[in-house]
């Protein structure tokens, strides 16, 4: 169906481009706007275009019912794998199969967690949890405590699971020889002790030591971003417990995040693969850039929103309100790629590279991770409107309270133009947050956001459709179901 995606050159797959505007304004776009979009797309790289044959894209014009589109999605998700859709595609089922494949512990899954975080530092440690603890150990007990703080809470830990499943699905028989990932490359760094003496890879594992270490690095980078984000967002809770900044203070939380990034960088260097080092280094850069984009477009900004120039550029070319909203949507999707999808995409590609996979397979791994990452964040933004704080593990309506206009809001503004001035002032006036929430719930914004997330999941599955059949490949497809059905 979408096999051309896997054949895109690396340059196209690594771009930070934008989602096609046809997904946002197909019903209203003028010919002048279409011409302007064509010129813009020729001058800057963009995300791979979605074929109009996908059912929900057609529904933007023909009005196909949402239930029909969802049925088509489930069929498309399975068609390339020849696997029947499960009767109940719950998160716990998908991750249980994934954990078995990558030899992670299969134990109690509180609230659908991929890895029970209590096991990360528990007495009955597995290879993965033990090495993460070693990577986070320091000579200062307080620093160690704060660095490990979020690993004790109920996280999803989907990023390392994807890395390990990609590793299992793509490792080539001619993979590079084993690399010692625990020995310092320089005597000057020998004080950083990652002693591997008691941490051995299971004998039956076909996942390389470098790939397992990559999974650990990925989770450390993600956790560092949570520590920093919570300080910036003035968050009070994370995963149903006080945030690190609430528990230890802003300064200690920032230092703990810095420490995680530093230890991840040391471990990354010891993989001794320059392409992988570059990939993960750019992830850290992307996280900062994405957070900057979000901050400059929130109620916490001290200057006009960074989208102001996009709004002016759009309105200069056309007076269509939908084009102005589309420009904001472009900005939102690029921020989403940088803050969420980049880490998943580039670590997935890195896993394939470490396993000696071909460039085509590495490109497909990147495409899978990018599309899953975008879908994951879209669902996250959806849950901010549809779930409770207890289910979500953090406050709901948080995005509106921070002044952020996410996909449901931007879609809702198409049919409720009274949302636009609220968006422009970052929901800062009294009553703006509740008014915006009411208008979103009264629109089709939530449904359109879910359909967009589903479209990215189909792209993810199709990107790996040419890979040989394997349990790991099926598990990767099942995870896209889990992304769409998760409640937290």
C-alpha positions in Angstrom: 0.0 0.0 0.0 2.7 2.5 1.0 5.8 0.6 0.1 7.4 3.6 -1.5 8.0 5.0 2.0 10.6 2.5 2.8 12.5 3.4 -0.3 12.9 7.1 0.6 16.6 8.2 0.8 18.0 8.8 4.3 18.0 12.6 3.7 14.2 12.6 3.2 13.6 10.4 6.2 15.8 12.4 8.5 14.1 15.7 7.7 12.1 17.6 10.3 9.5 18.7 7.8 5.8 19.2 8.2 2.7 17.2 7.9 0.9 17.8 4.6 -1.7 20.6 5.0 -4.2 18.5 3.1 -4.7 16.6 6.3 -5.8 19.8 8.0 -7.6 22.0 5.4 -8.6 19.8 2.5 -12.1 21.0 2.6 -11.3 24.7 2.4 -8.0 25.2 0.6 -8.0 27.7 -2.3 -6.1 27.2 -5.5 -3.8 30.1 -4.6 -3.0 28.4 -1.3 -2.4 25.1 -3.0 0.1 26.8 -5.3 1.8 28.5 -2.4 2.0 25.1 -0.6 3.5 23.5 -3.7 6.2 26.2 -3.9 7.0 25.8 -0.2 7.2 22.0 -0.4 9.7 22.3 -3.2 11.9 24.6 -1.3 12.1 22.7 2.0 12.0 19.0 2.9 8.7 17.6 4.2 7.3 14.5 5.8 6.5 11.7 3.3 3.2 12.4 1.6 0.2 10.3 2.5 -1.6 8.6 -0.4 -5.1 9.8 -1.0 -6.2 6.2 -1.2 -6.0 5.8 2.6 -9.6 5.6 3.8 -9.6 8.4 6.3 -7.9 10.9 4.0 -10.7 10.3 1.6 -13.1 10.8 4.4 -11.9 14.4 4.7 -13.7 15.1 1.4 -16.4 12.4 1.1 -17.5 12.2 4.7 -16.9 8.5 5.3 -18.1 7.6 8.8 -15.5 7.4 11.5 -16.5 3.8 12.3 -15.8 2.8 8.7 -12.5 4.5 8.7 -11.5 2.7 11.9 -12.4 -0.6 10.4 -10.2 0.1 7.4 -7.4 1.1 9.8 -7.5 -2.2 11.6 -7.5 -4.1 8.3 -4.6 -2.0 7.0 -2.6 -2.5 10.1 -2.7 -6.3 9.7 -2.8 -6.7 5.9 0.9 -6.5 5.3 1.6 -9.0 8.1 -1.2 -11.5 7.4 -2.0 -11.5 11.1 -5.5 -11.5 12.5 -6.5 -8.5 14.5 -6.8 -9.3 18.2 -10.3 -9.3 19.8 -9.0 -7.0 22.5 -5.9 -5.0 21.5 -4.9 -4.0 25.0 -1.6 -2.4 25.8 -0.7 -5.2 28.3 -1.2 -7.9 25.7 1.1 -6.2 23.2 3.8 -5.5 25.6 3.7 -8.9 27.2 4.5 -10.5 23.8 7.2 -7.9 23.2 8.8 -8.4 26.5 9.0 -12.2 26.0 10.7 -11.6 22.6 13.4 -9.4 24.0 13.8 -11.3 27.3 12.5 -8.6 29.5 10.9 -9.6 32.8 7.2 -10.5 32.4 5.6 -9.6 35.8 2.9 -7.5 37.2 2.0 -4.6 34.8 0.5 -1.9 37.0 -1.6 0.3 34.8 -0.3 -1.2 31.6 3.4 -0.4 32.2 5.8 -2.1 29.7 8.5 -2.6 32.3 7.5 -2.6 35.9 9.7 0.3 37.2 10.0 -1.3 40.6 12.1 -4.0 38.9 14.6 -1.5 37.6 16.2 -1.2 41.0 14.8 -4.3 42.7 16.5 -7.2 44.3 15.7 -9.6 41.4 17.4 -7.7 38.7 17.6 -8.7 35.1 20.3 -7.6 32.7 18.5 -4.5 31.5 17.6 -3.2 34.9 21.0 -4.0 36.4 22.9 -2.2 33.7 20.6 0.9 33.9 21.3 1.1 37.6 25.1 0.9 36.9 24.8 3.6 34.3 23.0 5.9 36.8 25.2 5.2 39.8 27.3 8.1 41.2 29.5 8.9 44.2 26.8 11.2 45.5 23.8 9.3 47.0 21.4 12.3 46.6 22.3 12.6 42.9 21.8 8.9 42.5 18.4 9.1 44.2 17.1 11.9 42.1 18.4 10.4 38.9 16.6 7.2 39.6 13.4 8.9 40.9 11.3 8.6 37.8 12.4 5.0 37.2 10.5 4.0 40.4 7.2 5.3 39.0 4.7 3.8 36.6 6.2 4.7 33.2 5.4 3.1 29.9 9.1 2.6 28.8 8.0 2.0 25.3 11.2 3.5 23.8 13.6 0.8 24.9 11.1 -1.8 24.0 10.9 -0.5 20.4 14.7 -0.4 20.3 15.0 -4.1 21.4 12.2 -5.2 19.0 13.8 -3.4 16.1 17.1 -5.0 17.1 15.5 -8.5 17.1 13.7 -7.9 13.8 16.7 -6.5 11.8 20.0 -7.8 13.1 21.9 -9.2 10.1 23.8 -12.5 10.1 26.8 -10.4 9.2 26.5 -8.1 12.1 29.6 -6.4 13.4 31.7 -8.3 15.9 30.9 -7.9 19.6 31.9 -4.6 21.1 32.9 -4.2 24.8 30.4 -1.5 25.8 31.6 -1.4 29.5 35.3 -0.7 29.2 36.4 2.9 29.2 38.0 4.1 25.9 40.4 6.4 27.8 42.2 5.9 31.1 41.0 9.3 32.1 37.4 8.1 32.3 38.0 4.9 34.2 36.4 6.4 37.3 33.0 5.9 35.5 32.5 2.2 36.5 30.1 0.2 34.3 31.6 -3.2 35.5 29.9 -5.9 33.4 31.1 -8.7 35.6 27.7 -9.8 36.8 25.7 -8.6 33.8 25.7 -11.1 31.1 23.4 -11.2 28.0 21.2 -14.4 28.0 22.8 -17.2 26.0 19.9 -17.5 23.6 19.7 -13.8 22.9 20.2 -12.6 19.3 20.2 -8.9 20.5 23.7 -7.5 20.5 25.2 -5.9 23.7 25.5 -2.6 21.8 21.7 -2.8 21.0 20.8 -3.5 24.6 23.0 -0.6 25.8 21.3 1.6 23.2 17.9 0.7 24.7 19.2 1.8 28.1 20.7 5.1 26.7 17.3 5.8 25.0 15.5 5.5 28.3 18.0 7.7 30.1 17.7 10.5 27.5 13.9 10.3 27.7 14.0 10.5 31.5 16.4 13.4 31.4 13.9 15.2 29.2 11.1 14.6 31.7 13.2 16.0 34.5 13.9 19.2 32.5 10.4 19.5 31.1 8.8 19.3 34.5 10.9 22.2 35.7 10.1 24.3 32.7 6.3 23.5 32.9 6.2 24.0 36.7 4.8 20.5 36.9 3.6 19.3 40.4 3.0 15.7 39.5 4.4 13.0 37.2 3.2 9.4 37.0 0.8 9.9 39.9 3.5 11.1 42.4 5.1 14.4 43.1 7.4 15.6 40.3 11.1 15.6 40.9 11.2 19.4 41.1 8.4 19.3 43.7 10.2 16.6 45.7 13.8 17.9 45.4 13.6 21.4 44.1 14.3 22.9 40.6 18.0 23.1 40.9 18.5 19.5 41.9 16.0 18.3 39.3 17.9 20.2 36.5 21.2 18.8 37.7 19.8 15.2 37.8 18.6 15.6 34.2 22.1 16.9 33.2 23.7 14.0 34.9 21.5 11.5 33.0 22.4 13.1 29.7 26.1 13.0 30.7 26.1 9.4 31.6 24.1 8.6 28.4 26.8 10.4 26.4 29.6 8.3 28.0 27.7 5.1 27.3 27.0 6.3 23.8 30.7 6.9 23.0 31.5 3.4 24.1 29.3 1.9 21.4 32.1 3.0 19.1 29.8 3.8 16.1 30.0 7.3 14.8 26.7 7.2 12.9 24.9 6.1 16.1 26.7 8.8 18.1 25.6 11.4 15.6 22.0 10.1 15.6 21.6 10.2 19.4 23.5 13.5 19.7 21.0 15.1 17.3 18.2 13.7 19.4 19.4 15.7 22.4 19.6 18.8 20.2 16.1 18.1 18.9 14.7 17.8 22.4 16.1 21.2 23.3 14.8 22.8 20.1 11.4 21.3 20.5 11.1 22.4 24.1 12.1 25.9 23.0 9.4 25.9 20.3 6.8 24.9 22.8 8.0 27.4 25.4 7.9 30.3 23.0 4.4 29.4 22.0 3.0 29.0 25.5 1.6 31.1 28.4 5.1 30.9 29.9 6.6 32.9 27.1 7.9 36.4 27.8 7.7 37.5 24.1 5.2 37.1 21.3 4.5 33.5 20.3 7.1 32.0 17.9 4.2 31.2 15.6 3.5 34.9 15.0 5.7 35.0 11.8 4.0 31.8 10.6 0.6 33.5 11.1 1.8 36.6 9.2 3.2 34.6 6.4 0.0 32.6 6.0 -2.3 35.6 6.1 -0.1 37.5 3.6 -0.6 34.9 1.0 -4.3 34.3 1.6 -7.1 35.6 3.8 -8.4 32.0 4.5 -8.5 31.4 8.2 -7.9 27.7 7.6 -4.5 28.5 6.1 -3.5 30.4 9.2 -4.6 27.5 11.3 -2.7 25.2 9.0 0.5 27.2 9.6 0.0 26.8 13.3 -0.6 23.0 12.8 2.6 22.8 10.8 4.4 24.4 13.7 2.7 22.1 16.2 3.7 19.0 14.2 7.3 20.0 13.8 7.5 20.6 17.6 5.9 17.2 18.1 8.6 15.6 15.9 11.4 17.3 17.8 10.1 16.6 21.3 8.7 13.1 20.9 9.2 11.4 17.6 12.9 12.2 17.0 14.1 10.0 19.9 12.0 7.1 18.9 12.8 7.4 15.2 16.5 7.9 15.5 17.0 5.3 18.2 15.1 2.8 16.0 17.4 3.6 13.1 20.4 3.3 15.4 19.4 -0.2 16.5 19.2 -1.3 12.9 22.6 0.3 12.2 24.2 -1.5 15.1 22.9 -4.8 13.9 24.5 -4.4 10.5 21.2 -3.9 8.6 21.1 -2.5 5.1 20.5 1.2 4.5 17.0 0.4 3.3 16.1 -1.5 6.5 17.6 1.3 8.6 15.5 3.8 6.7 12.4 1.7 7.3 13.2 1.5 11.1 13.5 5.2 11.2 10.1 5.6 9.4 8.5 3.2 11.8 9.8 5.1 14.8 8.9 8.5 13.5 5.4 7.5 12.7 4.8 5.7 15.9 6.3 8.7 17.8 3.9 11.2 16.1 0.9 8.9 16.7 2.0 8.5 20.4 2.0 12.2 21.0 -1.3 12.8 19.2 -2.9 10.2 21.4 -1.3 11.9 24.4 -2.8 15.2 23.4 -6.1 13.5 22.9 -6.0 11.9 26.4 -5.6 15.4 27.9 -9.3 15.9 27.0 -10.7 12.4 27.4 -9.2 10.8 30.6 -9.0 11.6 34.3 -5.9 12.7 36.2 -5.9 9.4 38.1 -5.9 7.4 34.8 -3.4 9.7 33.1 -1.0 9.8 36.0 -0.6 13.6 35.6 -3.0 16.6 35.5 -5.5 16.8 32.6 -6.2 20.0 30.8 -2.5 20.7 31.4 -1.8 21.8 27.8 -4.6 24.4 27.8 -3.4 25.6 31.2 0.1 26.1 29.8 -1.3 28.0 26.8 -0.6 25.2 24.3 -2.9 24.7 21.3 -2.6 21.0 20.4 -4.2 19.1 17.5 -7.7 18.8 19.1 -7.8 22.5 19.6 -6.5 23.4 16.2 -8.9 21.1 14.5 -11.8 22.5 16.6 -10.9 26.0 15.6 -11.8 25.2 12.0 -15.5 24.9 13.0 -15.4 27.1 16.0 -13.5 30.3 14.9 -14.2 31.9 18.3 -11.3 29.6 19.5 -8.8 31.6 17.4 -8.5 34.7 19.7 -8.1 32.3 22.7 -5.3 30.5 20.9 -3.6 33.8 20.0 -3.6 34.9 23.7 -2.5 31.4 24.9 -5.7 30.9 26.9 -4.5 33.5 29.3 -7.8 35.3 30.1 -10.1 34.2 32.9 -12.4 31.4 31.7 -10.4 30.7 28.5 -9.3 27.2 29.5 -12.8 26.1 30.3 -14.3 27.8 27.2 -11.7 26.1 25.0 -12.3 22.7 26.5 -16.1 23.1 26.0 -15.6 24.1 22.3 -13.2 21.2 21.7 -15.6 18.7 23.1 -18.4 20.2 21.0 -16.4 19.8 17.8 -14.9 16.9 15.7 -11.4 17.8 16.9 -11.0 14.7 19.0 -12.2 12.4 16.3 -9.9 14.0 13.7 -6.9 13.8 16.0 -7.6 10.1 16.5 -7.9 9.5 12.8 -4.6 11.3 12.2 -2.9 9.1 14.8 -4.4 6.1 13.2 -3.0 7.2 9.8 0.5 7.4 11.3 0.2 4.0 12.8 -0.7 2.6 9.3 2.3 4.3 7.9 4.5 2.8 10.7 3.3 -0.8 9.9 3.6 -0.3 6.2 7.2 1.0 6.6 8.3 -2.5 7.8 5.9 -4.5 5.6 8.8 -5.7 3.4 10.8 -7.2 6.3 10.7 -11.0 6.7 8.0 -12.3 8.8 9.0 -12.7 12.5 7.5 -12.5 15.9 9.3 -9.3 16.5 7.8 -7.7 13.4 4.3 -8.8 14.5 5.0 -7.3 18.0 6.0 -4.0 16.4 2.6 -4.0 14.6 0.8 -4.9 17.8 2.5 -1.9 19.5 0.8 0.4 17.0 -2.5 -1.0 18.2 -1.4 -0.4 21.8 -0.5 3.2 21.0 -4.0 3.9 19.8 -5.8 2.1 22.6 -3.8 3.2 25.6 -5.4 5.1 28.4 -2.3 6.6 30.0 
